[in-house]
């Protein structure tokens, strides 16, 4: 019997992880396979730490996400998100999926904080 994940609330919007997981299996880095995602305006005075937390919230809510999906949800350019992801990986807050390196998952440090 398949496990159905409940909707997730991030940044005041509802996201459905099961739809994202299905899109990941079809094509990991294609925004065309993603469900419609609301746009989140970026404030000019947004602190860098806030950007890191927004990315962490997305990856932890979906359990895994690719660069394009994360960039679409947090409404940041892919190069910016890639740079932030590298920092999160270096800090062991995120990691790449062992079988699909284009997917990002929570790292050991986050898992220790949560459990």
C-alpha positions, 0 to 999 in steps of 0.5 A, spaced: 500 500 500 503 506 497 504 511 503 501 518 501 504 524 504 500 530 507 500 537 504 506 541 506 505 548 508 512 552 506 512 560 506 505 560 507 503 556 501 501 549 500 505 544 497 504 536 495 510 532 496 507 526 492 506 530 486 514 532 487 516 525 488 513 523 482 516 529 478 523 527 480 522 520 478 520 522 471 525 528 470 529 530 476 531 537 473 525 539 469 520 545 471 515 543 466 514 536 470 513 540 477 506 542 479 504 549 479 508 553 484 506 560 487 512 565 486 515 568 492 517 575 491 524 576 494 525 582 499 531 587 497 533 587 504 532 579 505 538 577 510 542 571 507 541 567 513 533 567 511 535 564 504 539 558 507 533 557 511 528 557 505 532 552 502 532 548 508 525 548 509 524 546 502 528 540 502 526 538 508 519 538 506 519 534 500 525 530 503 528 531 496 529 536 491 533 538 485 536 545 483 530 547 479 525 545 483 528 549 489 530 555 485 522 555 483 519 555 490 524 560 493 524 564 487 531 565 486 536 564 480 539 557 479 546 560 480 544 563 487 541 557 489 547 553 487 552 557 491 547 556 497 546 549 496 554 548 496 554 552 503 549 548 506 553 541 503 559 544 506 556 545 513 553 538 512 546 541 513 544 538 506 547 532 502 546 529 495 542 523 494 546 517 494 543 514 487 541 521 484 546 526 485 542 531 482 537 531 488 538 534 494 536 531 501 537 533 508 544 532 511 546 528 517 547 535 521 539 536 520 537 529 522 541 529 528 537 536 530 531 533 528 531 526 532 
